[in-house]
Amino acid sequence: MLRKILDSKYFQIPYKILKTIIIIVMFLYLAFIIVQRISGNQSILGYRIFTVATGSMIPKYNINDVLAIKQINTDELKVGDDVTYLGNRYDVNGKIVTHRIIDIKTENGKKIYITKGINNTVEDPAIEASQIYGKVIGKIPIVTQINHTIKNQYGFFFLIFLPIVIIIFLEIADTVTEIKRGKKDVEENGETEEVI
């Protein structure tokens, strides 16, 4: 009975589609994680990838959005650009921050950038060009959606964990029925294995 269900084209087509989708999703997400870990978030071909950790840029960027950051000449930056930088003072010391430039000043011959989160009431400590990783060019849509799904416990359970468990169960069931079929064929044909 199980063999008939597993061999049915009404089962095989959706099963293969589901299996392919899960493999692609997992591959994309693992590739994203591997690139981030191996590179240590260093620039690769002038780009970096960061995940939003706080709500300071809502509604433009939500928590768990994955952003692409492009290295650019900081002289090209202007008020209104969203930049990612490494903080070196006060609350942002040692933290990677993505905020909007609200003012650009020149002090002692150096450009100083004033940034603030869209959703924040207080501006960040002033930063210099050397702290800026790059300008945000946008979200990476597919990876962002996968990240949101995986980081939501219901999404992870129903869209990742449960399908993987079902696929594993079906692969085991398929293997067991193949072994049983092989043994049955051997018994019916009267073949015996020769032990050497």
Biotite code that builds the C-alpha atoms (Angstrom):
import biotite.structure as struc

atoms = struc.array([
    struc.Atom([0.000, 0.000, 0.000], chain_id="A", res_id=1, res_name="MET", atom_name="CA", element="C"),
    struc.Atom([2.736, 2.465, 0.991], chain_id="A", res_id=2, res_name="LEU", atom_name="CA", element="C"),
    struc.Atom([4.657, 1.496, -2.153], chain_id="A", res_id=3, res_name="ARG", atom_name="CA", element="C"),
    struc.Atom([1.647, 2.382, -4.332], chain_id="A", res_id=4, res_name="LYS", atom_name="CA", element="C"),
    struc.Atom([1.335, 5.776, -2.648], chain_id="A", res_id=5, res_name="ILE", atom_name="CA", element="C"),
    struc.Atom([5.060, 6.495, -2.984], chain_id="A", res_id=6, res_name="LEU", atom_name="CA", element="C"),
    struc.Atom([5.079, 5.441, -6.660], chain_id="A", res_id=7, res_name="ASP", atom_name="CA", element="C"),
    struc.Atom([1.938, 7.423, -7.552], chain_id="A", res_id=8, res_name="SER", atom_name="CA", element="C"),
    struc.Atom([2.538, 10.382, -9.889], chain_id="A", res_id=9, res_name="LYS", atom_name="CA", element="C"),
    struc.Atom([0.089, 12.406, -7.751], chain_id="A", res_id=10, res_name="TYR", atom_name="CA", element="C"),
    struc.Atom([2.503, 11.977, -4.863], chain_id="A", res_id=11, res_name="PHE", atom_name="CA", element="C"),
    struc.Atom([5.837, 12.039, -6.727], chain_id="A", res_id=12, res_name="GLN", atom_name="CA", element="C"),
    struc.Atom([5.352, 15.400, -8.505], chain_id="A", res_id=13, res_name="ILE", atom_name="CA", element="C"),
    struc.Atom([4.477, 17.486, -5.386], chain_id="A", res_id=14, res_name="PRO", atom_name="CA", element="C"),
    struc.Atom([7.058, 15.565, -3.374], chain_id="A", res_id=15, res_name="TYR", atom_name="CA", element="C"),
    struc.Atom([9.857, 16.347, -5.848], chain_id="A", res_id=16, res_name="LYS", atom_name="CA", element="C"),
    struc.Atom([8.781, 20.010, -6.039], chain_id="A", res_id=17, res_name="ILE", atom_name="CA", element="C"),
    struc.Atom([8.740, 20.327, -2.227], chain_id="A", res_id=18, res_name="LEU", atom_name="CA", element="C"),
    struc.Atom([12.087, 18.569, -1.916], chain_id="A", res_id=19, res_name="LYS", atom_name="CA", element="C"),
    struc.Atom([13.660, 20.860, -4.557], chain_id="A", res_id=20, res_name="THR", atom_name="CA", element="C"),
    struc.Atom([12.282, 24.023, -2.917], chain_id="A", res_id=21, res_name="ILE", atom_name="CA", element="C"),
    struc.Atom([13.599, 22.998, 0.512], chain_id="A", res_id=22, res_name="ILE", atom_name="CA", element="C"),
    struc.Atom([17.028, 22.154, -0.908], chain_id="A", res_id=23, res_name="ILE", atom_name="CA", element="C"),
    struc.Atom([17.231, 25.525, -2.752], chain_id="A", res_id=24, res_name="ILE", atom_name="CA", element="C"),
    struc.Atom([16.096, 27.479, 0.339], chain_id="A", res_id=25, res_name="VAL", atom_name="CA", element="C"),
    struc.Atom([18.563, 25.703, 2.600], chain_id="A", res_id=26, res_name="MET", atom_name="CA", element="C"),
    struc.Atom([21.378, 26.111, 0.044], chain_id="A", res_id=27, res_name="PHE", atom_name="CA", element="C"),
    struc.Atom([20.744, 29.880, -0.294], chain_id="A", res_id=28, res_name="LEU", atom_name="CA", element="C"),
    struc.Atom([20.586, 30.385, 3.445], chain_id="A", res_id=29, res_name="TYR", atom_name="CA", element="C"),
    struc.Atom([23.680, 28.281, 4.127], chain_id="A", res_id=30, res_name="LEU", atom_name="CA", element="C"),
    struc.Atom([25.556, 30.102, 1.357], chain_id="A", res_id=31, res_name="ALA", atom_name="CA", element="C"),
    struc.Atom([24.617, 33.413, 2.986], chain_id="A", res_id=32, res_name="PHE", atom_name="CA", element="C"),
    struc.Atom([25.799, 32.238, 6.425], chain_id="A", res_id=33, res_name="ILE", atom_name="CA", element="C"),
    struc.Atom([29.025, 30.744, 5.032], chain_id="A", res_id=34, res_name="ILE", atom_name="CA", element="C"),
    struc.Atom([29.857, 33.939, 3.110], chain_id="A", res_id=35, res_name="VAL", atom_name="CA", element="C"),
    struc.Atom([29.292, 36.019, 6.254], chain_id="A", res_id=36, res_name="GLN", atom_name="CA", element="C"),
    struc.Atom([31.345, 33.691, 8.488], chain_id="A", res_id=37, res_name="ARG", atom_name="CA", element="C"),
    struc.Atom([34.244, 33.025, 6.116], chain_id="A", res_id=38, res_name="ILE", atom_name="CA", element="C"),
    struc.Atom([34.644, 36.650, 5.133], chain_id="A", res_id=39, res_name="SER", atom_name="CA", element="C"),
    struc.Atom([34.218, 37.859, 8.717], chain_id="A", res_id=40, res_name="GLY", atom_name="CA", element="C"),
    struc.Atom([31.971, 40.425, 7.030], chain_id="A", res_id=41, res_name="ASN", atom_name="CA", element="C"),
    struc.Atom([34.981, 41.735, 5.143], chain_id="A", res_id=42, res_name="GLN", atom_name="CA", element="C"),
    struc.Atom([34.343, 43.302, 1.765], chain_id="A", res_id=43, res_name="SER", atom_name="CA", element="C"),
    struc.Atom([33.949, 40.870, -1.134], chain_id="A", res_id=44, res_name="ILE", atom_name="CA", element="C"),
    struc.Atom([34.229, 42.649, -4.494], chain_id="A", res_id=45, res_name="LEU", atom_name="CA", element="C"),
    struc.Atom([33.365, 45.897, -2.732], chain_id="A", res_id=46, res_name="GLY", atom_name="CA", element="C"),
    struc.Atom([30.238, 44.559, -1.007], chain_id="A", res_id=47, res_name="TYR", atom_name="CA", element="C"),
    struc.Atom([29.349, 43.430, 2.495], chain_id="A", res_id=48, res_name="ARG", atom_name="CA", element="C"),
    struc.Atom([26.257, 41.772, 3.897], chain_id="A", res_id=49, res_name="ILE", atom_name="CA", element="C"),
    struc.Atom([24.741, 42.654, 7.264], chain_id="A", res_id=50, res_name="PHE", atom_name="CA", element="C"),
    struc.Atom([21.610, 41.606, 9.149], chain_id="A", res_id=51, res_name="THR", atom_name="CA", element="C"),
    struc.Atom([19.550, 44.296, 10.889], chain_id="A", res_id=52, res_name="VAL", atom_name="CA", element="C"),
    struc.Atom([19.542, 43.625, 14.637], chain_id="A", res_id=53, res_name="ALA", atom_name="CA", element="C"),
    struc.Atom([17.415, 46.476, 16.025], chain_id="A", res_id=54, res_name="THR", atom_name="CA", element="C"),
    struc.Atom([14.347, 48.513, 15.114], chain_id="A", res_id=55, res_name="GLY", atom_name="CA", element="C"),
    struc.Atom([16.169, 51.834, 14.804], chain_id="A", res_id=56, res_name="SER", atom_name="CA", element="C"),
    struc.Atom([15.559, 52.039, 11.041], chain_id="A", res_id=57, res_name="MET", atom_name="CA", element="C"),
    struc.Atom([11.910, 50.935, 10.985], chain_id="A", res_id=58, res_name="ILE", atom_name="CA", element="C"),
    struc.Atom([9.946, 51.368, 8.721], chain_id="A", res_id=59, res_name="PRO", atom_name="CA", element="C"),
    struc.Atom([12.659, 51.275, 6.034], chain_id="A", res_id=60, res_name="LYS", atom_name="CA", element="C"),
    struc.Atom([14.562, 48.276, 7.436], chain_id="A", res_id=61, res_name="TYR", atom_name="CA", element="C"),
    struc.Atom([13.046, 45.764, 9.835], chain_id="A", res_id=62, res_name="ASN", atom_name="CA", element="C"),
    struc.Atom([14.762, 43.476, 12.329], chain_id="A", res_id=63, res_name="ILE", atom_name="CA", element="C"),
    struc.Atom([16.299, 40.462, 10.492], chain_id="A", res_id=64, res_name="ASN", atom_name="CA", element="C"),
    struc.Atom([16.343, 42.224, 7.099], chain_id="A", res_id=65, res_name="ASP", atom_name="CA", element="C"),
    struc.Atom([19.536, 41.375, 5.211], chain_id="A", res_id=66, res_name="VAL", atom_name="CA", element="C"),
    struc.Atom([21.218, 44.427, 3.675], chain_id="A", res_id=67, res_name="LEU", atom_name="CA", element="C"),
    struc.Atom([23.801, 44.771, 0.915], chain_id="A", res_id=68, res_name="ALA", atom_name="CA", element="C"),
    struc.Atom([26.386, 47.458, 1.655], chain_id="A", res_id=69, res_name="ILE", atom_name="CA", element="C"),
    struc.Atom([28.595, 48.878, -1.104], chain_id="A", res_id=70, res_name="LYS", atom_name="CA", element="C"),
    struc.Atom([31.968, 50.468, -0.426], chain_id="A", res_id=71, res_name="GLN", atom_name="CA", element="C"),
    struc.Atom([32.067, 53.934, -1.956], chain_id="A", res_id=72, res_name="ILE", atom_name="CA", element="C"),
    struc.Atom([34.199, 57.034, -1.819], chain_id="A", res_id=73, res_name="ASN", atom_name="CA", element="C"),
    struc.Atom([32.907, 58.769, 1.321], chain_id="A", res_id=74, res_name="THR", atom_name="CA", element="C"),
    struc.Atom([33.153, 62.136, -0.476], chain_id="A", res_id=75, res_name="ASP", atom_name="CA", element="C"),
    struc.Atom([30.185, 60.957, -2.565], chain_id="A", res_id=76, res_name="GLU", atom_name="CA", element="C"),
    struc.Atom([27.974, 60.500, 0.509], chain_id="A", res_id=77, res_name="LEU", atom_name="CA", element="C"),
    struc.Atom([25.217, 63.019, 1.072], chain_id="A", res_id=78, res_name="LYS", atom_name="CA", element="C"),
    struc.Atom([22.537, 63.826, 3.631], chain_id="A", res_id=79, res_name="VAL", atom_name="CA", element="C"),
    struc.Atom([19.784, 61.219, 3.376], chain_id="A", res_id=80, res_name="GLY", atom_name="CA", element="C"),
    struc.Atom([22.083, 58.293, 2.514], chain_id="A", res_id=81, res_name="ASP", atom_name="CA", element="C"),
    struc.Atom([21.926, 55.223, 4.743], chain_id="A", res_id=82, res_name="ASP", atom_name="CA", element="C"),
    struc.Atom([25.388, 54.043, 5.787], chain_id="A", res_id=83, res_name="VAL", atom_name="CA", element="C"),
    struc.Atom([26.849, 51.211, 7.825], chain_id="A", res_id=84, res_name="THR", atom_name="CA", element="C"),
    struc.Atom([29.701, 52.103, 10.147], chain_id="A", res_id=85, res_name="TYR", atom_name="CA", element="C"),
    struc.Atom([31.684, 50.836, 13.116], chain_id="A", res_id=86, res_name="LEU", atom_name="CA", element="C"),
    struc.Atom([30.926, 52.895, 16.209], chain_id="A", res_id=87, res_name="GLY", atom_name="CA", element="C"),
    struc.Atom([33.808, 53.932, 18.436], chain_id="A", res_id=88, res_name="ASN", atom_name="CA", element="C"),
    struc.Atom([32.186, 55.971, 21.223], chain_id="A", res_id=89, res_name="ARG", atom_name="CA", element="C"),
    struc.Atom([29.509, 55.796, 23.890], chain_id="A", res_id=90, res_name="TYR", atom_name="CA", element="C"),
    struc.Atom([26.600, 53.369, 23.342], chain_id="A", res_id=91, res_name="ASP", atom_name="CA", element="C"),
    struc.Atom([27.734, 52.334, 19.862], chain_id="A", res_id=92, res_name="VAL", atom_name="CA", element="C"),
    struc.Atom([31.370, 51.612, 20.758], chain_id="A", res_id=93, res_name="ASN", atom_name="CA", element="C"),
    struc.Atom([32.437, 48.430, 18.930], chain_id="A", res_id=94, res_name="GLY", atom_name="CA", element="C"),
    struc.Atom([29.005, 47.986, 17.312], chain_id="A", res_id=95, res_name="LYS", atom_name="CA", element="C"),
    struc.Atom([28.193, 47.917, 13.622], chain_id="A", res_id=96, res_name="ILE", atom_name="CA", element="C"),
    struc.Atom([25.425, 50.439, 13.010], chain_id="A", res_id=97, res_name="VAL", atom_name="CA", element="C"),
    struc.Atom([23.272, 51.217, 9.980], chain_id="A", res_id=98, res_name="THR", atom_name="CA", element="C"),
    struc.Atom([21.748, 54.700, 10.198], chain_id="A", res_id=99, res_name="HIS", atom_name="CA", element="C"),
    struc.Atom([20.900, 57.653, 7.985], chain_id="A", res_id=100, res_name="ARG", atom_name="CA", element="C"),
    struc.Atom([23.194, 60.634, 7.449], chain_id="A", res_id=101, res_name="ILE", atom_name="CA", element="C"),
    struc.Atom([21.397, 63.737, 8.734], chain_id="A", res_id=102, res_name="ILE", atom_name="CA", element="C"),
    struc.Atom([24.284, 66.219, 8.496], chain_id="A", res_id=103, res_name="ASP", atom_name="CA", element="C"),
    struc.Atom([27.822, 66.496, 7.126], chain_id="A", res_id=104, res_name="ILE", atom_name="CA", element="C"),
    struc.Atom([30.273, 68.957, 8.676], chain_id="A", res_id=105, res_name="LYS", atom_name="CA", element="C"),
    struc.Atom([33.946, 69.779, 8.277], chain_id="A", res_id=106, res_name="THR", atom_name="CA", element="C"),
    struc.Atom([36.100, 69.962, 11.405], chain_id="A", res_id=107, res_name="GLU", atom_name="CA", element="C"),
    struc.Atom([39.869, 70.500, 11.293], chain_id="A", res_id=108, res_name="ASN", atom_name="CA", element="C"),
    struc.Atom([39.860, 69.763, 7.557], chain_id="A", res_id=109, res_name="GLY", atom_name="CA", element="C"),
    struc.Atom([38.044, 66.405, 8.010], chain_id="A", res_id=110, res_name="LYS", atom_name="CA", element="C"),
    struc.Atom([34.497, 65.529, 7.085], chain_id="A", res_id=111, res_name="LYS", atom_name="CA", element="C"),
    struc.Atom([32.380, 64.535, 10.055], chain_id="A", res_id=112, res_name="ILE", atom_name="CA", element="C"),
    struc.Atom([29.141, 62.637, 9.487], chain_id="A", res_id=113, res_name="TYR", atom_name="CA", element="C"),
    struc.Atom([26.148, 62.922, 11.815], chain_id="A", res_id=114, res_name="ILE", atom_name="CA", element="C"),
    struc.Atom([23.817, 59.922, 11.644], chain_id="A", res_id=115, res_name="THR", atom_name="CA", element="C"),
    struc.Atom([20.586, 58.881, 13.291], chain_id="A", res_id=116, res_name="LYS", atom_name="CA", element="C"),
    struc.Atom([18.210, 55.953, 13.111], chain_id="A", res_id=117, res_name="GLY", atom_name="CA", element="C"),
    struc.Atom([14.911, 56.836, 11.403], chain_id="A", res_id=118, res_name="ILE", atom_name="CA", element="C"),
    struc.Atom([13.061, 55.532, 14.450], chain_id="A", res_id=119, res_name="ASN", atom_name="CA", element="C"),
    struc.Atom([15.428, 57.145, 16.993], chain_id="A", res_id=120, res_name="ASN", atom_name="CA", element="C"),
    struc.Atom([14.949, 60.485, 18.706], chain_id="A", res_id=121, res_name="THR", atom_name="CA", element="C"),
    struc.Atom([18.638, 61.089, 19.415], chain_id="A", res_id=122, res_name="VAL", atom_name="CA", element="C"),
    struc.Atom([21.452, 61.339, 16.864], chain_id="A", res_id=123, res_name="GLU", atom_name="CA", element="C"),
    struc.Atom([24.518, 59.088, 17.031], chain_id="A", res_id=124, res_name="ASP", atom_name="CA", element="C"),
    struc.Atom([27.990, 60.275, 18.047], chain_id="A", res_id=125, res_name="PRO", atom_name="CA", element="C"),
    struc.Atom([29.716, 61.950, 15.068], chain_id="A", res_id=126, res_name="ALA", atom_name="CA", element="C"),
    struc.Atom([31.724, 59.586, 12.846], chain_id="A", res_id=127, res_name="ILE", atom_name="CA", element="C"),
    struc.Atom([34.631, 59.976, 10.454], chain_id="A", res_id=128, res_name="GLU", atom_name="CA", element="C"),
    struc.Atom([35.050, 58.546, 6.965], chain_id="A", res_id=129, res_name="ALA", atom_name="CA", element="C"),
    struc.Atom([37.428, 55.837, 8.258], chain_id="A", res_id=130, res_name="SER", atom_name="CA", element="C"),
    struc.Atom([34.583, 54.307, 10.308], chain_id="A", res_id=131, res_name="GLN", atom_name="CA", element="C"),
    struc.Atom([32.200, 53.936, 7.364], chain_id="A", res_id=132, res_name="ILE", atom_name="CA", element="C"),
    struc.Atom([31.956, 50.480, 5.761], chain_id="A", res_id=133, res_name="TYR", atom_name="CA", element="C"),
    struc.Atom([29.755, 51.699, 2.941], chain_id="A", res_id=134, res_name="GLY", atom_name="CA", element="C"),
    struc.Atom([26.383, 52.854, 1.694], chain_id="A", res_id=135, res_name="LYS", atom_name="CA", element="C"),
    struc.Atom([23.279, 50.682, 1.929], chain_id="A", res_id=136, res_name="VAL", atom_name="CA", element="C"),
    struc.Atom([22.151, 49.770, -1.577], chain_id="A", res_id=137, res_name="ILE", atom_name="CA", element="C"),
    struc.Atom([19.129, 47.798, -0.397], chain_id="A", res_id=138, res_name="GLY", atom_name="CA", element="C"),
    struc.Atom([17.716, 44.610, 1.044], chain_id="A", res_id=139, res_name="LYS", atom_name="CA", element="C"),
    struc.Atom([18.541, 41.229, -0.437], chain_id="A", res_id=140, res_name="ILE", atom_name="CA", element="C"),
    struc.Atom([14.910, 40.085, -0.912], chain_id="A", res_id=141, res_name="PRO", atom_name="CA", element="C"),
    struc.Atom([15.131, 36.277, -1.055], chain_id="A", res_id=142, res_name="ILE", atom_name="CA", element="C"),
    struc.Atom([17.678, 35.964, 1.756], chain_id="A", res_id=143, res_name="VAL", atom_name="CA", element="C"),
    struc.Atom([15.707, 38.490, 3.838], chain_id="A", res_id=144, res_name="THR", atom_name="CA", element="C"),
    struc.Atom([12.513, 36.442, 3.428], chain_id="A", res_id=145, res_name="GLN", atom_name="CA", element="C"),
    struc.Atom([14.312, 33.208, 4.325], chain_id="A", res_id=146, res_name="ILE", atom_name="CA", element="C"),
    struc.Atom([15.900, 34.929, 7.343], chain_id="A", res_id=147, res_name="ASN", atom_name="CA", element="C"),
    struc.Atom([12.517, 36.204, 8.570], chain_id="A", res_id=148, res_name="HIS", atom_name="CA", element="C"),
    struc.Atom([10.972, 32.742, 8.135], chain_id="A", res_id=149, res_name="THR", atom_name="CA", element="C"),
    struc.Atom([13.769, 30.859, 9.865], chain_id="A", res_id=150, res_name="ILE", atom_name="CA", element="C"),
    struc.Atom([13.921, 33.312, 12.781], chain_id="A", res_id=151, res_name="LYS", atom_name="CA", element="C"),
    struc.Atom([10.155, 32.986, 13.404], chain_id="A", res_id=152, res_name="ASN", atom_name="CA", element="C"),
    struc.Atom([9.466, 29.840, 15.457], chain_id="A", res_id=153, res_name="GLN", atom_name="CA", element="C"),
    struc.Atom([6.209, 28.985, 13.635], chain_id="A", res_id=154, res_name="TYR", atom_name="CA", element="C"),
    struc.Atom([7.682, 29.708, 10.228], chain_id="A", res_id=155, res_name="GLY", atom_name="CA", element="C"),
    struc.Atom([10.737, 27.613, 11.028], chain_id="A", res_id=156, res_name="PHE", atom_name="CA", element="C"),
    struc.Atom([8.606, 24.713, 12.316], chain_id="A", res_id=157, res_name="PHE", atom_name="CA", element="C"),
    struc.Atom([6.028, 24.609, 9.507], chain_id="A", res_id=158, res_name="PHE", atom_name="CA", element="C"),
    struc.Atom([8.158, 25.688, 6.547], chain_id="A", res_id=159, res_name="LEU", atom_name="CA", element="C"),
    struc.Atom([11.561, 24.203, 7.392], chain_id="A", res_id=160, res_name="ILE", atom_name="CA", element="C"),
    struc.Atom([11.556, 21.627, 10.218], chain_id="A", res_id=161, res_name="PHE", atom_name="CA", element="C"),
    struc.Atom([8.313, 19.778, 9.392], chain_id="A", res_id=162, res_name="LEU", atom_name="CA", element="C"),
    struc.Atom([8.999, 19.444, 5.626], chain_id="A", res_id=163, res_name="PRO", atom_name="CA", element="C"),
    struc.Atom([12.534, 18.173, 6.345], chain_id="A", res_id=164, res_name="ILE", atom_name="CA", element="C"),
    struc.Atom([11.163, 15.573, 8.802], chain_id="A", res_id=165, res_name="VAL", atom_name="CA", element="C"),
    struc.Atom([8.561, 14.478, 6.222], chain_id="A", res_id=166, res_name="ILE", atom_name="CA", element="C"),
    struc.Atom([11.222, 14.174, 3.509], chain_id="A", res_id=167, res_name="ILE", atom_name="CA", element="C"),
    struc.Atom([13.484, 12.132, 5.795], chain_id="A", res_id=168, res_name="ILE", atom_name="CA", element="C"),
    struc.Atom([10.552, 9.867, 6.753], chain_id="A", res_id=169, res_name="PHE", atom_name="CA", element="C"),
    struc.Atom([9.601, 9.340, 3.104], chain_id="A", res_id=170, res_name="LEU", atom_name="CA", element="C"),
    struc.Atom([13.199, 8.625, 2.088], chain_id="A", res_id=171, res_name="GLU", atom_name="CA", element="C"),
    struc.Atom([13.481, 6.030, 4.887], chain_id="A", res_id=172, res_name="ILE", atom_name="CA", element="C"),
    struc.Atom([10.113, 4.504, 3.927], chain_id="A", res_id=173, res_name="ALA", atom_name="CA", element="C"),
    struc.Atom([11.226, 4.328, 0.288], chain_id="A", res_id=174, res_name="ASP", atom_name="CA", element="C"),
    struc.Atom([14.518, 2.642, 1.265], chain_id="A", res_id=175, res_name="THR", atom_name="CA", element="C"),
    struc.Atom([12.760, 0.108, 3.534], chain_id="A", res_id=176, res_name="VAL", atom_name="CA", element="C"),
    struc.Atom([10.210, -0.817, 0.842], chain_id="A", res_id=177, res_name="THR", atom_name="CA", element="C"),
    struc.Atom([13.028, -1.218, -1.716], chain_id="A", res_id=178, res_name="GLU", atom_name="CA", element="C"),
    struc.Atom([14.884, -3.566, 0.657], chain_id="A", res_id=179, res_name="ILE", atom_name="CA", element="C"),
    struc.Atom([11.700, -5.585, 1.271], chain_id="A", res_id=180, res_name="LYS", atom_name="CA", element="C"),
    struc.Atom([11.012, -5.730, -2.469], chain_id="A", res_id=181, res_name="ARG", atom_name="CA", element="C"),
    struc.Atom([14.584, -6.951, -3.071], chain_id="A", res_id=182, res_name="GLY", atom_name="CA", element="C"),
    struc.Atom([14.238, -9.693, -0.437], chain_id="A", res_id=183, res_name="LYS", atom_name="CA", element="C"),
    struc.Atom([10.863, -10.738, -1.865], chain_id="A", res_id=184, res_name="LYS", atom_name="CA", element="C"),
    struc.Atom([12.325, -10.950, -5.380], chain_id="A", res_id=185, res_name="ASP", atom_name="CA", element="C"),
    struc.Atom([15.177, -13.105, -4.094], chain_id="A", res_id=186, res_name="VAL", atom_name="CA", element="C"),
    struc.Atom([12.752, -15.454, -2.301], chain_id="A", res_id=187, res_name="GLU", atom_name="CA", element="C"),
    struc.Atom([10.427, -15.713, -5.309], chain_id="A", res_id=188, res_name="GLU", atom_name="CA", element="C"),
    struc.Atom([13.246, -16.458, -7.730], chain_id="A", res_id=189, res_name="ASN", atom_name="CA", element="C"),
    struc.Atom([14.697, -19.004, -5.363], chain_id="A", res_id=190, res_name="GLY", atom_name="CA", element="C"),
    struc.Atom([18.064, -17.299, -5.515], chain_id="A", res_id=191, res_name="GLU", atom_name="CA", element="C"),
    struc.Atom([20.407, -17.724, -2.627], chain_id="A", res_id=192, res_name="THR", atom_name="CA", element="C"),
    struc.Atom([23.432, -15.693, -1.773], chain_id="A", res_id=193, res_name="GLU", atom_name="CA", element="C"),
    struc.Atom([26.678, -17.576, -1.928], chain_id="A", res_id=194, res_name="GLU", atom_name="CA", element="C"),
    struc.Atom([28.854, -17.037, 1.100], chain_id="A", res_id=195, res_name="VAL", atom_name="CA", element="C"),
    struc.Atom([32.548, -17.045, 0.362], chain_id="A", res_id=196, res_name="ILE", atom_name="CA", element="C"),
])
